[in-house]
């Protein structure tokens, strides 16, 4: 099964955002970074387990 390439959204114009919108955007991005980091940890764990069983 092939994974679809993620759709890249064009960046928002930061100049048009209020202080509250900017702060909210930062929080959203921090949450997304945390999700990505958690997925990396999970994938590394699976890879390490497979390497331990099958060797490199």
PDB file with SEQRES, HELIX, SHEET and CRYST1 records, atoms N, CA, C and O in Angstrom:
SEQRES   1 A   56  UNK UNK UNK UNK UNK UNK UNK UNK UNK UNK UNK UNK UNK          
SEQRES   2 A   56  UNK UNK UNK UNK UNK UNK UNK UNK UNK UNK UNK UNK UNK          
SEQRES   3 A   56  UNK UNK UNK UNK UNK UNK UNK UNK UNK UNK UNK UNK UNK          
SEQRES   4 A   56  UNK UNK UNK UNK UNK UNK UNK UNK UNK UNK UNK UNK UNK          
SEQRES   5 A   56  UNK UNK UNK UNK                                              
HELIX    1 AA1 UNK A   14  UNK A   16  5                                   3    
HELIX    2 AA2 UNK A   19  UNK A   54  1                                  36    
CRYST1    1.000    1.000    1.000  90.00  90.00  90.00 P 1           1          
ATOM      1  N   UNK A   1       0.853  -1.177   0.000  1.00  0.00           N  
ATOM      2  CA  UNK A   1       0.000   0.000   0.000  1.00  0.00           C  
ATOM      3  C   UNK A   1       0.897   1.237   0.000  1.00  0.00           C  
ATOM      4  O   UNK A   1       1.856   1.319   0.767  1.00  0.00           O  
ATOM      5  N   UNK A   2       0.581   2.181  -0.854  1.00  0.00           N  
ATOM      6  CA  UNK A   2       1.356   3.407  -0.943  1.00  0.00           C  
ATOM      7  C   UNK A   2       0.682   4.505  -0.138  1.00  0.00           C  
ATOM      8  O   UNK A   2      -0.539   4.655  -0.138  1.00  0.00           O  
ATOM      9  N   UNK A   3       1.521   5.259   0.544  1.00  0.00           N  
ATOM     10  CA  UNK A   3       0.985   6.394   1.289  1.00  0.00           C  
ATOM     11  C   UNK A   3       0.925   7.592   0.357  1.00  0.00           C  
ATOM     12  O   UNK A   3       1.843   7.829  -0.429  1.00  0.00           O  
ATOM     13  N   UNK A   4      -0.152   8.336   0.448  1.00  0.00           N  
ATOM     14  CA  UNK A   4      -0.272   9.536  -0.370  1.00  0.00           C  
ATOM     15  C   UNK A   4       0.660  10.607   0.158  1.00  0.00           C  
ATOM     16  O   UNK A   4       0.893  10.717   1.362  1.00  0.00           O  
ATOM     17  N   UNK A   5       1.186  11.390  -0.762  1.00  0.00           N  
ATOM     18  CA  UNK A   5       2.012  12.521  -0.359  1.00  0.00           C  
ATOM     19  C   UNK A   5       1.127  13.520   0.383  1.00  0.00           C  
ATOM     20  O   UNK A   5       0.007  13.800  -0.045  1.00  0.00           O  
ATOM     21  N   UNK A   6       1.629  14.054   1.491  1.00  0.00           N  
ATOM     22  CA  UNK A   6       0.815  15.043   2.204  1.00  0.00           C  
ATOM     23  C   UNK A   6       0.627  16.292   1.353  1.00  0.00           C  
ATOM     24  O   UNK A   6       1.537  16.734   0.651  1.00  0.00           O  
ATOM     25  N   UNK A   7      -0.543  16.833   1.434  1.00  0.00           N  
ATOM     26  CA  UNK A   7      -0.826  18.072   0.701  1.00  0.00           C  
ATOM     27  C   UNK A   7      -0.237  19.235   1.479  1.00  0.00           C  
ATOM     28  O   UNK A   7      -0.515  19.414   2.665  1.00  0.00           O  
ATOM     29  N   UNK A   8       0.567  20.007   0.806  1.00  0.00           N  
ATOM     30  CA  UNK A   8       1.212  21.142   1.452  1.00  0.00           C  
ATOM     31  C   UNK A   8       0.334  22.366   1.248  1.00  0.00           C  
ATOM     32  O   UNK A   8       0.030  22.764   0.123  1.00  0.00           O  
ATOM     33  N   UNK A   9      -0.060  22.947   2.370  1.00  0.00           N  
ATOM     34  CA  UNK A   9      -0.886  24.143   2.308  1.00  0.00           C  
ATOM     35  C   UNK A   9       0.012  25.355   2.106  1.00  0.00           C  
ATOM     36  O   UNK A   9       1.114  25.411   2.653  1.00  0.00           O  
ATOM     37  N   UNK A  10      -0.445  26.308   1.336  1.00  0.00           N  
ATOM     38  CA  UNK A  10       0.354  27.530   1.215  1.00  0.00           C  
ATOM     39  C   UNK A  10       0.391  28.251   2.560  1.00  0.00           C  
ATOM     40  O   UNK A  10      -0.596  28.241   3.295  1.00  0.00           O  
ATOM     41  N   UNK A  11       1.512  28.871   2.883  1.00  0.00           N  
ATOM     42  CA  UNK A  11       1.593  29.553   4.177  1.00  0.00           C  
ATOM     43  C   UNK A  11       0.590  30.701   4.274  1.00  0.00           C  
ATOM     44  O   UNK A  11       0.297  31.391   3.298  1.00  0.00           O  
ATOM     45  N   UNK A  12       0.082  30.872   5.480  1.00  0.00           N  
ATOM     46  CA  UNK A  12      -0.847  31.986   5.714  1.00  0.00           C  
ATOM     47  C   UNK A  12      -0.058  33.277   5.806  1.00  0.00           C  
ATOM     48  O   UNK A  12       1.102  33.281   6.217  1.00  0.00           O  
ATOM     49  N   UNK A  13      -0.687  34.357   5.424  1.00  0.00           N  
ATOM     50  CA  UNK A  13      -0.049  35.671   5.539  1.00  0.00           C  
ATOM     51  C   UNK A  13      -0.068  36.076   7.008  1.00  0.00           C  
ATOM     52  O   UNK A  13      -1.116  36.423   7.553  1.00  0.00           O  
ATOM     53  N   UNK A  14       1.091  36.030   7.638  1.00  0.00           N  
ATOM     54  CA  UNK A  14       1.170  36.329   9.065  1.00  0.00           C  
ATOM     55  C   UNK A  14       0.816  37.782   9.366  1.00  0.00           C  
ATOM     56  O   UNK A  14       0.296  38.093  10.438  1.00  0.00           O  
ATOM     57  N   UNK A  15       1.095  38.651   8.430  1.00  0.00           N  
ATOM     58  CA  UNK A  15       0.825  40.076   8.657  1.00  0.00           C  
ATOM     59  C   UNK A  15      -0.657  40.351   8.881  1.00  0.00           C  
ATOM     60  O   UNK A  15      -1.026  41.317   9.550  1.00  0.00           O  
ATOM     61  N   UNK A  16      -1.500  39.495   8.315  1.00  0.00           N  
ATOM     62  CA  UNK A  16      -2.948  39.697   8.416  1.00  0.00           C  
ATOM     63  C   UNK A  16      -3.551  39.071   9.672  1.00  0.00           C  
ATOM     64  O   UNK A  16      -4.746  39.224   9.924  1.00  0.00           O  
ATOM     65  N   UNK A  17      -2.735  38.365  10.463  1.00  0.00           N  
ATOM     66  CA  UNK A  17      -3.248  37.665  11.640  1.00  0.00           C  
ATOM     67  C   UNK A  17      -3.120  38.539  12.882  1.00  0.00           C  
ATOM     68  O   UNK A  17      -2.167  39.304  13.032  1.00  0.00           O  
ATOM     69  N   UNK A  18      -4.107  38.406  13.772  1.00  0.00           N  
ATOM     70  CA  UNK A  18      -4.069  39.140  15.036  1.00  0.00           C  
ATOM     71  C   UNK A  18      -3.097  38.452  15.994  1.00  0.00           C  
ATOM     72  O   UNK A  18      -2.612  37.355  15.718  1.00  0.00           O  
ATOM     73  N   UNK A  19      -2.824  39.100  17.108  1.00  0.00           N  
ATOM     74  CA  UNK A  19      -1.959  38.499  18.123  1.00  0.00           C  
ATOM     75  C   UNK A  19      -2.534  37.175  18.614  1.00  0.00           C  
ATOM     76  O   UNK A  19      -1.800  36.205  18.798  1.00  0.00           O  
ATOM     77  N   UNK A  20      -3.842  37.137  18.825  1.00  0.00           N  
ATOM     78  CA  UNK A  20      -4.491  35.921  19.299  1.00  0.00           C  
ATOM     79  C   UNK A  20      -4.399  34.809  18.258  1.00  0.00           C  
ATOM     80  O   UNK A  20      -4.153  33.651  18.598  1.00  0.00           O  
ATOM     81  N   UNK A  21      -4.596  35.161  16.998  1.00  0.00           N  
ATOM     82  CA  UNK A  21      -4.495  34.165  15.933  1.00  0.00           C  
ATOM     83  C   UNK A  21      -3.070  33.626  15.812  1.00  0.00           C  
ATOM     84  O   UNK A  21      -2.871  32.433  15.583  1.00  0.00           O  
ATOM     85  N   UNK A  22      -2.090  34.498  15.965  1.00  0.00           N  
ATOM     86  CA  UNK A  22      -0.694  34.065  15.911  1.00  0.00           C  
ATOM     87  C   UNK A  22      -0.377  33.114  17.061  1.00  0.00           C  
ATOM     88  O   UNK A  22       0.269  32.087  16.859  1.00  0.00           O  
ATOM     89  N   UNK A  23      -0.830  33.454  18.263  1.00  0.00           N  
ATOM     90  CA  UNK A  23      -0.601  32.592  19.422  1.00  0.00           C  
ATOM     91  C   UNK A  23      -1.289  31.242  19.227  1.00  0.00           C  
ATOM     92  O   UNK A  23      -0.725  30.202  19.567  1.00  0.00           O  
ATOM     93  N   UNK A  24      -2.484  31.255  18.689  1.00  0.00           N  
ATOM     94  CA  UNK A  24      -3.215  30.019  18.427  1.00  0.00           C  
ATOM     95  C   UNK A  24      -2.492  29.177  17.375  1.00  0.00           C  
ATOM     96  O   UNK A  24      -2.408  27.955  17.498  1.00  0.00           O  
ATOM     97  N   UNK A  25      -1.981  29.828  16.363  1.00  0.00           N  
ATOM     98  CA  UNK A  25      -1.238  29.128  15.312  1.00  0.00           C  
ATOM     99  C   UNK A  25       0.006  28.454  15.890  1.00  0.00           C  
ATOM    100  O   UNK A  25       0.324  27.322  15.527  1.00  0.00           O  
ATOM    101  N   UNK A  26       0.701  29.137  16.776  1.00  0.00           N  
ATOM    102  CA  UNK A  26       1.885  28.569  17.422  1.00  0.00           C  
ATOM    103  C   UNK A  26       1.504  27.327  18.214  1.00  0.00           C  
ATOM    104  O   UNK A  26       2.194  26.310  18.132  1.00  0.00           O  
ATOM    105  N   UNK A  27       0.419  27.389  18.975  1.00  0.00           N  
ATOM    106  CA  UNK A  27      -0.022  26.229  19.761  1.00  0.00           C  
ATOM    107  C   UNK A  27      -0.392  25.062  18.857  1.00  0.00           C  
ATOM    108  O   UNK A  27      -0.055  23.914  19.148  1.00  0.00           O  
ATOM    109  N   UNK A  28      -1.079  25.353  17.771  1.00  0.00           N  
ATOM    110  CA  UNK A  28      -1.449  24.302  16.819  1.00  0.00           C  
ATOM    111  C   UNK A  28      -0.206  23.630  16.253  1.00  0.00           C  
ATOM    112  O   UNK A  28      -0.147  22.405  16.154  1.00  0.00           O  
ATOM    113  N   UNK A  29       0.779  24.426  15.886  1.00  0.00           N  
ATOM    114  CA  UNK A  29       2.012  23.877  15.329  1.00  0.00           C  
ATOM    115  C   UNK A  29       2.792  23.072  16.368  1.00  0.00           C  
ATOM    116  O   UNK A  29       3.372  22.039  16.037  1.00  0.00           O  
ATOM    117  N   UNK A  30       2.811  23.531  17.613  1.00  0.00           N  
ATOM    118  CA  UNK A  30       3.483  22.780  18.681  1.00  0.00           C  
ATOM    119  C   UNK A  30       2.823  21.418  18.875  1.00  0.00           C  
ATOM    120  O   UNK A  30       3.507  20.413  19.067  1.00  0.00           O  
ATOM    121  N   UNK A  31       1.491  21.389  18.823  1.00  0.00           N  
ATOM    122  CA  UNK A  31       0.769  20.125  18.960  1.00  0.00           C  
ATOM    123  C   UNK A  31       1.099  19.188  17.804  1.00  0.00           C  
ATOM    124  O   UNK A  31       1.262  17.984  18.004  1.00  0.00           O  
ATOM    125  N   UNK A  32       1.196  19.731  16.610  1.00  0.00           N  
ATOM    126  CA  UNK A  32       1.520  18.913  15.436  1.00  0.00           C  
ATOM    127  C   UNK A  32       2.952  18.384  15.527  1.00  0.00           C  
ATOM    128  O   UNK A  32       3.213  17.239  15.157  1.00  0.00           O  
ATOM    129  N   UNK A  33       3.869  19.201  16.010  1.00  0.00           N  
ATOM    130  CA  UNK A  33       5.251  18.760  16.208  1.00  0.00           C  
ATOM    131  C   UNK A  33       5.287  17.616  17.213  1.00  0.00           C  
ATOM    132  O   UNK A  33       5.990  16.628  17.000  1.00  0.00           O  
ATOM    133  N   UNK A  34       4.542  17.736  18.298  1.00  0.00           N  
ATOM    134  CA  UNK A  34       4.498  16.677  19.315  1.00  0.00           C  
ATOM    135  C   UNK A  34       3.948  15.381  18.723  1.00  0.00           C  
ATOM    136  O   UNK A  34       4.444  14.300  19.040  1.00  0.00           O  
ATOM    137  N   UNK A  35       2.937  15.475  17.873  1.00  0.00           N  
ATOM    138  CA  UNK A  35       2.384  14.284  17.218  1.00  0.00           C  
ATOM    139  C   UNK A  35       3.426  13.626  16.324  1.00  0.00           C  
ATOM    140  O   UNK A  35       3.564  12.402  16.306  1.00  0.00           O  
ATOM    141  N   UNK A  36       4.155  14.451  15.586  1.00  0.00           N  
ATOM    142  CA  UNK A  36       5.203  13.929  14.702  1.00  0.00           C  
ATOM    143  C   UNK A  36       6.307  13.252  15.505  1.00  0.00           C  
ATOM    144  O   UNK A  36       6.775  12.175  15.136  1.00  0.00           O  
ATOM    145  N   UNK A  37       6.720  13.878  16.594  1.00  0.00           N  
ATOM    146  CA  UNK A  37       7.771  13.297  17.431  1.00  0.00           C  
ATOM    147  C   UNK A  37       7.325  11.969  18.031  1.00  0.00           C  
ATOM    148  O   UNK A  37       8.116  11.030  18.112  1.00  0.00           O  
ATOM    149  N   UNK A  38       6.066  11.883  18.453  1.00  0.00           N  
ATOM    150  CA  UNK A  38       5.539  10.635  19.007  1.00  0.00           C  
ATOM    151  C   UNK A  38       5.515   9.542  17.940  1.00  0.00           C  
ATOM    152  O   UNK A  38       5.814   8.384  18.233  1.00  0.00           O  
ATOM    153  N   UNK A  39       5.169   9.895  16.731  1.00  0.00           N  
ATOM    154  CA  UNK A  39       5.136   8.918  15.634  1.00  0.00           C  
ATOM    155  C   UNK A  39       6.546   8.441  15.294  1.00  0.00           C  
ATOM    156  O   UNK A  39       6.746   7.263  15.001  1.00  0.00           O  
ATOM    157  N   UNK A  40       7.513   9.337  15.331  1.00  0.00           N  
ATOM    158  CA  UNK A  40       8.910   8.957  15.091  1.00  0.00           C  
ATOM    159  C   UNK A  40       9.360   7.943  16.137  1.00  0.00           C  
ATOM    160  O   UNK A  40       9.987   6.939  15.800  1.00  0.00           O  
ATOM    161  N   UNK A  41       9.045   8.201  17.399  1.00  0.00           N  
ATOM    162  CA  UNK A  41       9.418   7.280  18.479  1.00  0.00           C  
ATOM    163  C   UNK A  41       8.786   5.912  18.251  1.00  0.00           C  
ATOM    164  O   UNK A  41       9.444   4.883  18.403  1.00  0.00           O  
ATOM    165  N   UNK A  42       7.505   5.907  17.886  1.00  0.00           N  
ATOM    166  CA  UNK A  42       6.797   4.650  17.651  1.00  0.00           C  
ATOM    167  C   UNK A  42       7.426   3.877  16.488  1.00  0.00           C  
ATOM    168  O   UNK A  42       7.629   2.667  16.583  1.00  0.00           O  
ATOM    169  N   UNK A  43       7.730   4.571  15.398  1.00  0.00           N  
ATOM    170  CA  UNK A  43       8.305   3.910  14.225  1.00  0.00           C  
ATOM    171  C   UNK A  43       9.711   3.390  14.514  1.00  0.00           C  
ATOM    172  O   UNK A  43      10.082   2.312  14.048  1.00  0.00           O  
ATOM    173  N   UNK A  44      10.493   4.147  15.279  1.00  0.00           N  
ATOM    174  CA  UNK A  44      11.832   3.682  15.644  1.00  0.00           C  
ATOM    175  C   UNK A  44      11.745   2.430  16.503  1.00  0.00           C  
ATOM    176  O   UNK A  44      12.558   1.518  16.355  1.00  0.00           O  
ATOM    177  N   UNK A  45      10.768   2.379  17.400  1.00  0.00           N  
ATOM    178  CA  UNK A  45      10.579   1.214  18.259  1.00  0.00           C  
ATOM    179  C   UNK A  45      10.252  -0.019  17.428  1.00  0.00           C  
ATOM    180  O   UNK A  45      10.802  -1.094  17.668  1.00  0.00           O  
ATOM    181  N   UNK A  46       9.368   0.127  16.462  1.00  0.00           N  
ATOM    182  CA  UNK A  46       9.002  -0.988  15.588  1.00  0.00           C  
ATOM    183  C   UNK A  46      10.214  -1.431  14.773  1.00  0.00           C  
ATOM    184  O   UNK A  46      10.459  -2.629  14.627  1.00  0.00           O  
ATOM    185  N   UNK A  47      10.965  -0.481  14.246  1.00  0.00           N  
ATOM    186  CA  UNK A  47      12.154  -0.802  13.455  1.00  0.00           C  
ATOM    187  C   UNK A  47      13.187  -1.529  14.305  1.00  0.00           C  
ATOM    188  O   UNK A  47      13.768  -2.522  13.866  1.00  0.00           O  
ATOM    189  N   UNK A  48      13.418  -1.043  15.512  1.00  0.00           N  
ATOM    190  CA  UNK A  48      14.386  -1.687  16.399  1.00  0.00           C  
ATOM    191  C   UNK A  48      13.964  -3.115  16.746  1.00  0.00           C  
ATOM    192  O   UNK A  48      14.801  -4.014  16.814  1.00  0.00           O  
ATOM    193  N   UNK A  49      12.673  -3.319  16.963  1.00  0.00           N  
ATOM    194  CA  UNK A  49      12.174  -4.662  17.260  1.00  0.00           C  
ATOM    195  C   UNK A  49      12.377  -5.582  16.059  1.00  0.00           C  
ATOM    196  O   UNK A  49      12.786  -6.732  16.219  1.00  0.00           O  
ATOM    197  N   UNK A  50      12.095  -5.085  14.870  1.00  0.00           N  
ATOM    198  CA  UNK A  50      12.292  -5.889  13.660  1.00  0.00           C  
ATOM    199  C   UNK A  50      13.770  -6.196  13.453  1.00  0.00           C  
ATOM    200  O   UNK A  50      14.129  -7.317  13.094  1.00  0.00           O  
ATOM    201  N   UNK A  51      14.623  -5.210  13.678  1.00  0.00           N  
ATOM    202  CA  UNK A  51      16.067  -5.428  13.546  1.00  0.00           C  
ATOM    203  C   UNK A  51      16.557  -6.477  14.542  1.00  0.00           C  
ATOM    204  O   UNK A  51      17.427  -7.284  14.218  1.00  0.00           O  
ATOM    205  N   UNK A  52      16.001  -6.466  15.749  1.00  0.00           N  
ATOM    206  CA  UNK A  52      16.403  -7.437  16.765  1.00  0.00           C  
ATOM    207  C   UNK A  52      16.004  -8.856  16.361  1.00  0.00           C  
ATOM    208  O   UNK A  52      16.723  -9.812  16.649  1.00  0.00           O  
ATOM    209  N   UNK A  53      14.869  -8.987  15.700  1.00  0.00           N  
ATOM    210  CA  UNK A  53      14.392 -10.311  15.288  1.00  0.00           C  
ATOM    211  C   UNK A  53      15.097 -10.780  14.015  1.00  0.00           C  
ATOM    212  O   UNK A  53      15.582 -11.909  13.949  1.00  0.00           O  
ATOM    213  N   UNK A  54      15.151  -9.912  13.013  1.00  0.00           N  
ATOM    214  CA  UNK A  54      15.643 -10.303  11.693  1.00  0.00           C  
ATOM    215  C   UNK A  54      17.081  -9.883  11.425  1.00  0.00           C  
ATOM    216  O   UNK A  54      17.661 -10.284  10.416  1.00  0.00           O  
ATOM    217  N   UNK A  55      17.655  -9.094  12.295  1.00  0.00           N  
ATOM    218  CA  UNK A  55      18.999  -8.579  12.058  1.00  0.00           C  
ATOM    219  C   UNK A  55      18.958  -7.431  11.072  1.00  0.00           C  
ATOM    220  O   UNK A  55      17.932  -7.162  10.446  1.00  0.00           O  
ATOM    221  N   UNK A  56      20.082  -6.764  10.944  1.00  0.00           N  
ATOM    222  CA  UNK A  56      20.084  -5.609  10.034  1.00  0.00           C  
ATOM    223  C   UNK A  56      20.449  -5.997   8.669  1.00  0.00           C  
ATOM    224  O   UNK A  56      20.499  -5.149   7.779  1.00  0.00           O  
TER     225      UNK A  56                                                      
END                                                                             
